[in-house]
């Protein structure tokens, strides 16, 4: 007579084969799960389409001409915001990334380069450079990139949305001369990623021009409030 104990310890060849197949299926499932997790990594895939916006900023005639120099500090940004992956917000509270697409450079680099080139090309400032290049400036410009994403905002097509907090520091006095939050949003022509990338190029041009003009105007206005330098 077969007891319950015998049933739990003795397996037929069919049962052993069934258990073996179950273990193989479980291992395969775990491998697929791990592979799926890698898709969510910040590291872009080598076969992604790379987008490199080339924003152009036209100097505004109202920008003042200044005789001081400016240093741009490395921007602050959350890791996800400053990723090479192109972020998209399909619904409020949800952020994803476009598949098989990436930026050529991090958003913070694109922003700094846009502002720096806008100021250089304007001819309205004695000198402007990134921090660490050996240039001394009367002012230092700080950025925090808060948003750099394709935002649907309950519409049929997304908008290239960039939000930046900027602070202009007077170096000698160690005082904030001016601060402002900039927000620029440009609707894309369609939901296609190339059209989204072109919309980002426009947003970068607009926000870069706004920041450059604000920096010159605010820095010069603050300088007029300072006491004249002492006579030698």
FENRA-V448068 format. One record per residue. N is the residue number from 1. RES is the residue in one small letter. PHI is phi in radians with two decimals (none if undefined). OMEGA is omega in degrees with one decimal (999 if undefined). D_FIRST is the distance of its C-alpha to the first C-alpha in Angstrom with 2 decimals. Layout:
# FENRA-V448068
n=<N | N>
res=<RES | RES>
phi=<PHI | PHI>
omega=<OMEGA | OMEGA>
d_first=<D_FIRST | D_FIRST>
This chain:
# FENRA-V448068
n=<1 | 2 | 3 | 4 | 5 | 6 | 7 | 8 | 9 | 10 | 11 | 12 | 13 | 14 | 15 | 16 | 17 | 18 | 19 | 20 | 21 | 22 | 23 | 24 | 25 | 26 | 27 | 28 | 29 | 30 | 31 | 32 | 33 | 34 | 35 | 36 | 37 | 38 | 39 | 40 | 41 | 42 | 43 | 44 | 45 | 46 | 47 | 48 | 49 | 50 | 51 | 52 | 53 | 54 | 55 | 56 | 57 | 58 | 59 | 60 | 61 | 62 | 63 | 64 | 65 | 66 | 67 | 68 | 69 | 70 | 71 | 72 | 73 | 74 | 75 | 76 | 77 | 78 | 79 | 80 | 81 | 82 | 83 | 84 | 85 | 86 | 87 | 88 | 89 | 90 | 91 | 92 | 93 | 94 | 95 | 96 | 97 | 98 | 99 | 100 | 101 | 102 | 103 | 104 | 105 | 106 | 107 | 108 | 109 | 110 | 111 | 112 | 113 | 114 | 115 | 116 | 117 | 118 | 119 | 120 | 121 | 122 | 123 | 124 | 125 | 126 | 127 | 128 | 129 | 130 | 131 | 132 | 133 | 134 | 135 | 136 | 137 | 138 | 139 | 140 | 141 | 142 | 143 | 144 | 145 | 146 | 147 | 148 | 149 | 150 | 151 | 152 | 153 | 154 | 155 | 156 | 157 | 158 | 159 | 160 | 161 | 162 | 163 | 164 | 165 | 166 | 167 | 168 | 169 | 170 | 171 | 172 | 173 | 174 | 175 | 176 | 177 | 178 | 179 | 180 | 181 | 182 | 183 | 184 | 185 | 186 | 187 | 188 | 189 | 190 | 191 | 192 | 193 | 194 | 195 | 196 | 197 | 198 | 199 | 200 | 201 | 202 | 203 | 204 | 205 | 206 | 207 | 208 | 209 | 210 | 211 | 212 | 213 | 214 | 215 | 216 | 217 | 218 | 219 | 220 | 221 | 222 | 223 | 224 | 225 | 226 | 227 | 228 | 229 | 230 | 231 | 232>
res=<x | x | x | x | x | x | x | x | x | x | x | x | x | x | x | x | x | x | x | x | x | x | x | x | x | x | x | x | x | x | x | x | x | x | x | x | x | x | x | x | x | x | x | x | x | x | x | x | x | x | x | x | x | x | x | x | x | x | x | x | x | x | x | x | x | x | x | x | x | x | x | x | x | x | x | x | x | x | x | x | x | x | x | x | x | x | x | x | x | x | x | x | x | x | x | x | x | x | x | x | x | x | x | x | x | x | x | x | x | x | x | x | x | x | x | x | x | x | x | x | x | x | x | x | x | x | x | x | x | x | x | x | x | x | x | x | x | x | x | x | x | x | x | x | x | x | x | x | x | x | x | x | x | x | x | x | x | x | x | x | x | x | x | x | x | x | x | x | x | x | x | x | x | x | x | x | x | x | x | x | x | x | x | x | x | x | x | x | x | x | x | x | x | x | x | x | x | x | x | x | x | x | x | x | x | x | x | x | x | x | x | x | x | x | x | x | x | x | x | x | x | x | x | x | x | x | x | x | x | x | x | x>
phi=<none | -1.53 | -1.57 | -1.08 | -1.10 | -1.12 | -1.18 | -1.51 | -1.89 | -1.92 | -2.07 | -1.35 | -0.97 | -1.11 | -1.14 | -1.13 | -1.14 | -1.11 | -1.14 | -1.11 | -1.10 | -1.13 | -1.13 | -1.13 | -1.11 | -1.14 | -1.11 | -1.11 | -1.11 | -1.14 | -1.12 | -1.13 | -1.10 | -1.15 | -1.12 | -1.11 | -1.11 | -1.12 | -1.13 | -1.49 | -1.17 | -1.22 | -1.31 | -1.26 | -1.42 | -1.20 | -1.67 | -1.21 | -1.36 | -1.77 | -1.95 | -2.26 | -1.01 | -2.17 | -1.21 | -2.16 | -2.03 | -1.66 | -1.09 | -1.44 | -1.03 | -1.40 | -1.12 | -1.31 | -1.65 | -2.07 | -1.96 | -1.99 | -1.96 | -2.27 | -2.02 | -1.78 | -1.36 | -1.06 | -1.20 | -1.73 | -2.93 | -1.12 | -1.00 | -1.20 | -1.17 | -1.69 | -1.51 | -1.24 | -1.20 | -1.54 | -1.37 | -2.39 | -1.94 | -1.21 | -2.45 | -0.98 | 1.48 | -2.28 | -2.16 | -2.22 | -2.25 | -1.23 | -1.31 | 1.04 | -2.55 | -2.73 | -1.46 | -1.30 | -2.40 | -1.08 | -0.93 | -1.09 | -1.14 | -1.10 | -1.16 | -1.06 | -1.10 | -1.12 | -1.16 | -1.08 | -1.19 | -1.08 | -1.23 | -1.07 | -1.23 | -1.24 | 1.22 | -1.76 | -2.44 | -1.10 | -2.90 | -2.55 | -2.73 | -1.27 | -1.09 | 1.72 | -1.62 | 1.57 | -1.49 | -1.66 | -2.20 | -1.29 | -2.20 | -2.25 | -1.83 | -1.97 | -2.13 | -2.28 | -1.45 | -1.57 | -2.48 | -2.68 | -2.61 | -1.52 | -2.02 | -1.29 | 0.82 | 1.09 | -2.10 | -1.32 | -2.17 | -1.43 | -2.08 | -1.33 | -1.91 | -2.22 | -2.18 | -2.37 | -1.73 | -2.15 | -2.33 | -1.89 | -1.81 | -1.44 | -1.11 | -1.12 | -1.50 | 0.93 | -2.20 | -1.34 | -1.33 | -2.86 | -2.57 | -2.87 | -1.85 | -1.87 | -2.40 | -2.33 | -2.40 | -2.10 | -1.13 | -1.38 | -1.23 | -2.77 | -1.47 | -1.15 | -1.05 | -1.02 | -1.20 | -1.11 | -1.09 | -1.14 | -1.14 | -1.13 | -1.04 | -1.18 | -1.10 | -1.10 | -1.07 | -1.18 | -1.26 | -1.12 | -1.16 | -1.10 | -1.17 | -1.11 | -1.13 | -1.10 | -1.09 | -1.12 | -1.15 | -1.22 | -1.10 | -1.23 | -1.12 | -1.19 | -1.09 | -1.20 | -1.46 | -1.43 | -1.16 | -1.10 | -1.10 | -1.16 | -1.19 | -1.20>
omega=<-178.4 | 179.1 | 177.4 | 179.6 | 178.3 | -178.2 | -177.4 | -176.8 | -177.7 | -178.4 | 175.7 | 176.4 | 178.9 | -179.7 | 179.1 | 178.0 | 179.2 | 179.4 | 179.6 | 178.3 | 178.8 | 178.9 | 178.7 | 179.6 | 179.4 | 179.2 | 178.9 | 178.8 | 178.8 | 179.0 | 177.5 | 179.4 | 179.3 | 177.9 | 178.4 | 179.4 | -177.7 | 178.5 | -178.4 | -178.2 | 175.9 | -176.1 | -178.9 | 179.3 | -175.2 | -178.3 | 177.9 | 169.6 | -175.3 | -179.7 | -177.8 | 179.3 | 178.0 | -177.9 | 176.7 | -178.0 | 176.3 | -178.9 | 177.4 | 179.3 | -178.3 | 179.7 | 179.3 | 173.2 | -173.6 | -179.3 | 176.0 | -178.6 | -175.9 | 174.1 | 179.0 | -178.4 | 175.7 | -176.6 | 171.9 | 178.6 | 173.7 | -176.2 | -178.2 | 179.7 | -174.7 | -178.4 | 173.1 | 177.4 | -177.8 | -174.9 | 176.9 | 179.0 | -177.6 | 176.9 | 177.5 | 178.5 | -179.2 | 178.9 | 176.6 | 175.3 | 177.0 | 179.5 | 173.4 | 178.5 | 178.5 | 173.8 | 175.1 | 179.5 | 176.8 | -179.9 | -179.0 | 177.5 | 179.4 | -178.9 | -179.3 | -179.3 | 179.4 | -179.9 | -178.2 | -179.4 | 178.0 | 179.9 | 179.3 | -175.7 | -178.2 | -176.0 | -176.0 | -175.6 | -177.9 | -178.1 | 177.0 | -177.8 | 173.7 | 175.0 | 179.2 | 179.8 | 179.7 | 179.1 | 176.3 | -178.6 | 174.9 | 178.2 | 172.8 | -177.6 | 179.8 | 177.2 | 162.3 | 179.0 | -176.4 | -179.6 | 173.7 | -168.2 | 172.2 | -171.3 | 178.5 | 176.7 | 177.4 | 176.8 | -176.5 | 178.7 | -177.1 | 174.0 | 176.5 | -171.1 | 178.0 | 176.1 | -175.7 | 170.7 | -176.8 | 176.0 | 178.4 | -175.7 | 171.2 | -168.2 | -175.5 | -178.7 | -176.1 | 178.0 | 176.8 | -179.1 | -179.7 | 176.0 | -177.9 | 173.9 | 180.0 | 178.3 | 179.3 | -178.0 | -177.8 | 179.3 | 176.0 | 179.8 | 178.4 | 178.5 | -179.3 | -176.4 | 177.4 | 177.1 | 176.4 | 179.5 | 177.5 | 176.7 | 176.6 | 177.2 | 178.1 | 179.0 | 178.2 | 179.2 | -177.2 | -176.2 | 176.0 | 177.2 | 178.6 | -178.5 | -179.4 | 179.7 | 178.4 | -179.9 | 180.0 | -177.5 | -177.0 | 179.0 | -179.7 | 178.5 | 179.9 | -178.5 | -179.6 | 178.9 | -177.0 | 176.6 | 179.2 | 179.7 | -178.6 | 178.7 | 179.7 | 999>
d_first=<0.00 | 3.82 | 6.41 | 10.00 | 11.36 | 9.61 | 10.97 | 14.33 | 14.79 | 13.59 | 15.95 | 16.58 | 20.20 | 21.19 | 20.17 | 22.06 | 25.06 | 25.05 | 25.13 | 27.89 | 29.96 | 29.64 | 31.04 | 33.85 | 34.73 | 34.89 | 37.16 | 39.37 | 39.71 | 40.84 | 43.36 | 44.76 | 45.10 | 47.02 | 49.20 | 50.00 | 51.14 | 53.65 | 55.43 | 56.42 | 58.04 | 61.79 | 62.19 | 63.44 | 62.20 | 64.51 | 64.78 | 66.04 | 69.39 | 71.81 | 74.44 | 77.60 | 79.90 | 83.60 | 85.25 | 89.04 | 91.05 | 94.64 | 96.69 | 98.16 | 101.96 | 101.69 | 99.82 | 102.15 | 103.18 | 102.32 | 103.43 | 100.35 | 97.19 | 93.54 | 90.32 | 86.98 | 84.07 | 80.52 | 78.91 | 76.00 | 73.07 | 69.38 | 67.23 | 65.96 | 69.51 | 70.92 | 68.22 | 68.90 | 66.45 | 68.33 | 67.20 | 67.02 | 66.60 | 65.27 | 65.12 | 66.40 | 64.10 | 62.28 | 63.31 | 61.97 | 63.41 | 64.57 | 62.32 | 63.86 | 67.10 | 68.72 | 72.08 | 74.05 | 74.85 | 73.54 | 75.21 | 77.06 | 78.72 | 79.79 | 81.29 | 83.25 | 84.54 | 85.71 | 87.62 | 89.06 | 90.32 | 91.73 | 93.79 | 94.89 | 95.92 | 97.77 | 100.40 | 100.58 | 99.35 | 100.59 | 97.19 | 93.47 | 90.58 | 86.98 | 86.39 | 86.25 | 88.95 | 91.63 | 93.55 | 94.79 | 94.98 | 96.67 | 93.65 | 89.92 | 87.73 | 84.14 | 81.50 | 78.15 | 76.41 | 74.47 | 73.48 | 73.52 | 71.37 | 71.36 | 71.19 | 70.59 | 71.65 | 70.57 | 72.67 | 71.97 | 73.09 | 72.77 | 75.64 | 76.07 | 76.22 | 77.56 | 78.16 | 79.95 | 81.25 | 84.37 | 86.43 | 89.79 | 90.57 | 94.07 | 93.43 | 96.41 | 95.98 | 92.16 | 92.29 | 90.61 | 93.47 | 91.46 | 87.93 | 86.50 | 83.32 | 83.60 | 81.46 | 81.78 | 79.76 | 80.48 | 78.73 | 77.30 | 78.46 | 74.87 | 71.28 | 71.33 | 71.04 | 74.36 | 76.16 | 74.51 | 75.69 | 79.23 | 79.15 | 78.28 | 81.30 | 83.48 | 81.97 | 82.56 | 86.16 | 86.84 | 85.23 | 86.69 | 90.15 | 89.73 | 88.68 | 91.49 | 94.17 | 92.89 | 92.88 | 96.48 | 97.74 | 95.94 | 96.82 | 100.47 | 100.63 | 99.22 | 101.61 | 104.58 | 103.55 | 103.75 | 106.95 | 109.11 | 108.64 | 111.01 | 114.15 | 114.18>
